[in-house]
Amino acid sequence: MKKIGLLSDTHAYWDKRYLEYFKDCDEIWHAGDFGSMEIVDKLSAFRPLRGVYGNCDGQDIRQTFPLVNRFTVEGAEILMKHIGGYPGRYDPSIAGSILSCPPKLFISGHSHILKVKYDKTLGMLHINPGAAGISGFHQVRTLVRFVIDEGTFKDMEVIELGEKNIKVP
């Protein structure tokens, strides 16, 4: 059993509550647009970090993380890409991979829209954790926590960090 903390689109904004909310997590996953290596360094110093680079990330982050990350945790295959779309509207850059070999969980970011949706056609869960940073059109900053236990996803929690215009040191 592994507890996962998931976030995306921090855009170089650090909120000390990331660590507070992820303190009981075994791993932290970031779905791209870290925005700075400072975010990478702080998260990876706290817990093992997996991620992908986003369209706004610089070369330092692109050399640290892949564009697409496919891996297995607790018997569940995970596929992560920053720009990925969602069930029924997958981005063409990843649709072929999803359709030919669907993972159990597909994670994307980019839209800043929190979405947890099950793709019945592919038997696959999709999660977009929304945006944890303050840049973008979203109104509320969000994180997601969940458990993977023997290939099953459970105990999903959406954490609201508050309105994006309220900065926390």
Buried (B, 14 or more C-beta within 10 A) or exposed (E): EBBBBBBBBBBBBBBEBBBEBBEEBBBBBBBBBBBBBEBBEBBBEBBEBBBBBBEBBEEEBEEBBEBBBBEEBBEBBBBBBBBBBBBEEBBEBBEEBBEEEBBBBBBBBBBBBBEBBEBEEBEBBBBBBBBBBBBBEBEEBBBBBBBBBEEEBEEBEBBEBBEBEEEEE
